[in-house]
Amino acid sequence: MIDKLMKKYEAYSLVEMLITIVIIGIVMLIASVTLTTLIKISTVSSNKTRVRTESEFVLELVRRTVRNSNPSDVYIYNSSSARKYDPVDNLVEDELGANLPSVYGTSLGENQVGNEIHFRPYGYESWVCIAFFTSVSDPEMGYIVKTTAADLTGQHQNCFAQGYTGYMIPLNSDIVDIDNFQIAYTILDDSNYMIRFDIDAEPTEWYLSFGAPVRKEVHRQAVVSTEGIVW
């Protein structure tokens, strides 16, 4: 009778239950860490793909438009310390005020590096301006901005000026930070310009540790020549 009662109430001991709970906890911890890592890697891969896509979009845009411009209508300036971009209001703010025209007094020479290019495609009266500016609110965040202007002859400081140019378009989204955008040109034997564009960009969201074996930065370069006819 006593043996039957003992078998009726037989169960796991406290030690066995604790061991089982610990094992289940370790398995769940490993599973959660693995899943979290996979999500991070997937997000990082998607963000880097977005950076490459937006960088190629900018370079393809300048390839198609600059190529069809007369070399005499291509101007490059270094306005990195003179202007900043406000992504909230979509405005370019001047930092120099009355001294701004001095930045645009003379276009940069051969192989000098700038951050802003103005050009006028063949058959168009309007100018196209593409430039790199840092954000007003976050100096670590950079944007490449494009706009158009009706006439810039002798007054290139008006490009990106409020009320003078057309609608401004940021060419990169808020999840892609443009670290640098450099423009320089070399004069070819036929007097055309070979223009070099360099973009350094990175995703704003990055979940890997500092020492991770994955590069955060993406570098892209494009070289395009104007196609002016020399008689």
PyMOL commands that set and color helices and strands:
alter all, ss='L'
color gray80, all
select helices_A, chain A and resi 2-8+14-66+97-103+156-158
alter helices_A, ss='H'
color red, helices_A
select strands_A, chain A and resi 69-77+83-86+91-94+116-121+127-134+142-149+169-170+176-187+193-203+218-225
alter strands_A, ss='S'
color yellow, strands_A
deselect
rebuild
show_as cartoon
